[in-house]
Amino acid sequence: MQHSLPTLDQFRADMLAAGYDEVLERPWAPGTEVDTHTHPFEASAIVVQGKMWLTVGEGAAQRLLPGDRFHLQANEPHSERYGPDGATYWVARRT
């Protein structure tokens, strides 16, 4: 289900107010695949361009489009795959 997009400034203000440490824009090249990995931080993100698939743990791949959000706990195993036009998301990180 697609949702309306905030501006980057709105997203940043909301996430910093919610206690996140930083907000980054993450562009990914077309067809990029990132094998299963973890991060030492919690992440809350919104896709703003393109298409991606996120697989968390042993779950099924979830297709994400602009306006879709995802959340990962620190050290949660996941993998990523980006569509033929690449994708960009904004991500808030909290250590």
C-alpha positions as CSV (number, residue, x, y, z in Angstrom):
1,M,0.0,0.0,0.0
2,Q,1.5,3.3,-1.0
3,H,1.4,6.3,1.4
4,S,2.0,10.0,0.9
5,L,5.6,11.1,1.2
6,P,6.8,13.6,3.8
7,T,9.6,16.0,2.8
8,L,13.1,15.0,3.9
9,D,13.0,17.9,6.4
10,Q,9.7,16.7,7.8
11,F,11.0,13.1,8.1
12,R,14.2,14.3,9.7
13,A,12.4,16.5,12.3
14,D,9.9,13.6,13.1
15,M,12.6,11.0,13.5
16,L,15.0,13.2,15.6
17,A,12.0,14.2,17.8
18,A,11.3,10.4,18.2
19,G,14.8,9.9,19.6
20,Y,16.8,8.8,16.5
21,D,20.4,10.0,16.3
22,E,20.7,10.8,12.6
23,V,18.8,10.7,9.3
24,L,20.5,9.8,6.0
25,E,19.5,9.6,2.4
26,R,20.5,6.2,0.9
27,P,20.5,5.9,-2.9
28,W,21.1,2.4,-4.4
29,A,22.2,1.5,-7.9
30,P,19.9,-0.5,-10.2
31,G,20.0,-4.3,-9.5
32,T,22.1,-4.0,-6.3
33,E,21.8,-7.1,-4.1
34,V,23.1,-7.0,-0.4
35,D,23.4,-10.4,1.2
36,T,22.2,-11.1,4.7
37,H,23.8,-8.8,7.2
38,T,23.1,-6.8,10.4
39,H,23.7,-3.3,11.7
40,P,24.6,-2.2,15.2
41,F,21.8,0.4,15.2
42,E,18.0,0.4,15.0
43,A,16.7,1.8,11.6
44,S,13.4,3.3,10.6
45,A,13.1,4.1,6.9
46,I,10.8,5.3,4.1
47,V,11.3,4.4,0.5
48,V,11.1,7.6,-1.6
49,Q,12.1,6.4,-5.1
50,G,12.3,3.2,-7.0
51,K,11.5,-0.3,-5.8
52,M,13.3,-2.7,-3.4
53,W,12.7,-6.0,-1.7
54,L,13.6,-6.5,2.0
55,T,13.9,-9.9,3.6
56,V,14.1,-10.0,7.4
57,G,15.4,-13.1,9.0
58,E,13.8,-16.2,7.4
59,G,10.7,-14.3,6.3
60,A,9.5,-13.8,2.7
61,A,10.9,-10.9,0.7
62,Q,8.7,-7.8,1.1
63,R,8.4,-5.5,-1.9
64,L,8.6,-1.8,-1.0
65,L,7.6,1.1,-3.1
66,P,7.7,4.9,-2.6
67,G,5.8,5.8,0.6
68,D,6.3,2.3,2.1
69,R,8.1,2.2,5.5
70,F,10.3,-0.4,7.1
71,H,11.8,-0.9,10.6
72,L,14.7,-3.0,11.7
73,Q,16.0,-3.6,15.2
74,A,19.7,-3.4,15.9
75,N,21.5,-6.6,14.9
76,E,18.4,-8.0,13.0
77,P,19.5,-10.1,10.1
78,H,18.2,-8.9,6.7
79,S,19.0,-8.8,3.0
80,E,18.1,-6.2,0.3
81,R,17.5,-6.3,-3.4
82,Y,17.0,-3.2,-5.5
83,G,14.9,-2.9,-8.7
84,P,15.9,-2.2,-12.3
85,D,15.8,1.6,-11.7
86,G,17.5,1.4,-8.3
87,A,15.9,2.9,-5.2
88,T,16.4,5.6,-2.6
89,Y,15.2,5.6,1.0
90,W,15.6,8.0,3.9
91,V,16.7,6.2,7.1
92,A,16.7,7.3,10.7
93,R,19.3,5.5,12.9
94,R,19.3,5.0,16.7
95,T,22.2,3.4,18.5
